[in-house]
Amino acid sequence: MIFVHAVHGGEFLTNSGNNYGPERFMKENVVLVTINYRLGLLGFLTTGDSKLQGNYGLADQIAALKWVRKNIHRFGGNPLKLTIFGDIEYLLLSPRADGLFHSAILMSTNAAVLAPLTSTSTYDSEEFAYFDFVTSVAQALGCPHTGNIHQTEAMMHCLQVANSEDLVRVQHGKFLRFFSYPKLLLTPVPDIGWRQDHTYLPGTPEQLFEDGNYSHVPLMVGRDGFEGFNMLSELYVKLGPENFMDSELLKDSLKRCLQNVLLGTDDLQDEEFDKIYESIWLYYFGEGNSTFLDDGDDRKAEKRILTTVGNVRLFWRLVSYLVRKWERR
């Protein structure tokens, strides 16, 4: 059997397939393959049309799977028993990946097939949302830009010849803010409008899943133990070690972070969110559940935050999806 760690964690912004070793697999009769793909601006920047089509990181993943399928027999692997695992929801949904694998293990809470955070519904126009973001990137790189969506030749040329190191520097210096900037524009996006017959993602994840347009292969779904690590890091940096154990400050900061997670999925009113968050806080940090804050046990606080964020990100999406399904009956 072949195990392909096709999509590593990092929310399409950071990390590397090189960080995952073979130790746990070597006692089994498997061949392990890890891959890398373009991330962030290099992998997913798009104008929302044919000028800058996007989904380049997804194209890298599919190209790697094609290579594995063609060449894995040279390494003792069976190309007819290929399992992909990781944050692989978009590979399940892409028609370009259909038939390249035979089973899948969906890890982490990127359950975008259920309630995607990649929707652009919060914008009045998807085209202008993409264009505005590309323009902001061009401005950060010092590229000429007119602000006119129909006059982009000079800007596009500048972006296309930009040094990759400059792009990464701009991404990390200006745009890499966990849960803070419009990361929805740096993920795989529906491209049926400009790629037509060669689309990588012919609809929104939710739409494709509900219509049954995905690879119907044996599927295992799970989660990782450090789902909330990015948010924990942001909280620690914002609060600082001297305030991290302050119950009121932690409650307020965690609320703002979780609000972005929840409101990025569904159009909740503030009052509704306030009620939901109070329930979340009481369950995980309420009376009898937060003595570690009084004791100054930052290790236990970190573990509780990881558990809270991981559960909210996973179960909120599942529950919101099930509610919508029920309402449509």
C-alpha positions, -999 to 999 in steps of 0.1 A, spaced: 0 0 0 11 36 -7 5 64 18 8 98 2 9 127 27 -5 149 -1 -15 181 18 4 191 49 -11 215 75 -5 252 77 -37 266 61 -21 269 27 3 295 41 31 278 59 48 245 68 64 218 46 60 182 38 96 178 48 85 181 85 68 147 85 91 117 88 85 80 81 91 67 116 55 56 123 52 38 90 84 18 88 70 -12 107 41 -15 82 40 -28 47 37 7 31 56 31 10 53 67 23 55 97 0 55 133 12 51 162 -12 55 200 -12 34 225 -31 33 263 -36 19 282 -7 4 316 0 8 342 -27 29 319 -48 2 291 -47 -31 308 -45 -31 345 -55 -57 351 -82 -75 380 -99 -106 358 -102 -103 355 -140 -79 342 -167 -53 369 -160 -41 352 -128 -60 320 -125 -49 308 -91 -51 273 -76 -14 267 -85 -8 250 -52 -36 226 -59 -22 220 -94 11 211 -77 -6 185 -55 -23 169 -85 9 169 -105 26 151 -76 -1 125 -74 2 118 -112 40 114 -108 35 90 -79 9 69 -98 33 67 -128 65 60 -109 58 44 -75 63 9 -88 100 17 -91 101 21 -53 82 -12 -46 47 5 -44 15 -7 -59 -1 22 -79 -35 5 -75 -34 9 -37 -28 45 -32 -41 63 0 -38 101 3 -39 117 38 -37 152 53 -58 183 47 -70 167 14 -106 179 11 -99 199 -21 -83 168 -37 -115 149 -29 -135 177 -47 -113 184 -77 -122 165 -109 -86 168 -119 -76 145 -91 -104 120 -96 -90 85 -102 -55 93 -89 -61 77 -55 -82 48 -41 -88 58 -5 -83 89 17 -78 100 53 -91 135 60 -70 149 89 -73 182 108 -104 204 109 -102 218 74 -137 203 68 -144 228 41 -165 202 24 -190 208 51 -189 245 60 -161 263 41 -142 293 54 -133 300 18 -166 315 7 -165 350 -7 -201 357 0 -192 385 24 -182 405 -6 -206 423 -29 -186 411 -59 -161 382 -60 -143 398 -90 -136 430 -72 -127 412 -40 -100 393 -58 -88 424 -77 -86 445 -45 -65 419 -28 -42 415 -58 -39 453 -60 -29 455 -23 -2 428 -30 11 448 -60 12 480 -40 33 462 -13 57 451 -39 60 485 -55 42 475 -87 23 501 -108 -14 499 -103 -43 521 -116 -71 508 -94 -90 501 -126 -99 464 -130 -98 468 -168 -62 483 -169 -40 457 -153 -13 450 -179 16 467 -161 6 454 -127 3 419 -139 37 420 -156 53 433 -125 37 405 -104 47 378 -128 84 388 -129 86 395 -91 112 377 -72 98 348 -52 117 359 -21 100 393 -24 66 377 -26 73 356 5 86 387 23 55 407 15 33 378 25 48 373 59 55 410 66 21 425 55 -5 398 50 4 368 73 -19 375 102 -36 343 115 -74 347 116 -70 384 109 -65 391 72 -87 379 42 -70 345 41 -101 333 22 -84 347 -9 -53 325 -5 -68 291 -7 -82 270 -35 -111 289 -51 -139 279 -76 -124 285 -110 -152 272 -133 -158 308 -145 -124 312 -162 -110 277 -166 -142 260 -179 -133 225 -191 -100 225 -172 -113 236 -138 -96 225 -107 -126 234 -85 -159 236 -104 -179 250 -75 -178 259 -38 -168 230 -15 -202 229 1 -220 229 -32 -199 201 -46 -203 180 -15 -240 184 -14 -244 176 -51 -222 145 -47 -195 159 -70 -165 144 -53 -143 113 -54 -164 85 -39 -136 65 -23 -133 49 12 -128 78 36 -116 81 72 -120 114 90 -101 125 121 -84 154 138 -50 164 151 -40 171 187 -28 207 181 -56 221 160 -56 254 177 -19 260 177 -19 290 153 -46 307 174 -27 299 206 4 315 192 -15 346 182 -31 349 217 3 345 234 19 371 212 -9 396 216 -13 392 253 23 386 262 35 362 289 27 386 317 -10 388 307 -16 353 293 -30 340 325 -53 370 331 -88 355 329 -106 386 317 -80 395 290 -78 359 279 -116 357 276 -118 389 256 -89 379 232 -102 344 227 -136 358 219 -123 379 191 -103 350 177 -133 326 178 -156 352 164 -135 353 133 -137 315 130 -175 314 135 -185 345 116 -163 334 88 -186 305 83 -221 318 89 -238 352 92 -243 353 129 -255 385 145 -234 398 174 -260 391 200 -262 355 188 -224 351 189 -223 366 224 -246 339 237 -227 312 219 -194 324 232 -206 326 268 -216 289 265 -182 280 251 -164 299 278 -184 284 306 -180 249 293 -142 251 289 -132 279 314 -162 283 337 -164 277 374 -145 246 384 -129 243 349 -104 271 351 -85 267 384 -53 265 364 -57 302 356 -58 310 393 -29 287 399 -8 303 371 -5 269 353 2 281 318 7 246 305 -28 236 314 -41 269 300 -24 262 267 -38 227 265 -73 240 273 -71 267 246 -59 241 220 -88 218 230 -113 247 228 -102 260 194 -99 226 179 -133 215 190 -150 248 179 -134 247 145 -144 211 139 -178 208 155 -191 242 146 -187 234 110 -203 200 114 -232 213 133 -238 243 110 -238 220 80 -263 196 97 -286 225 106 -286 238 71 -294 203 58 -322 200 82 -337 234 73 -337 224 36 -358 193 41 
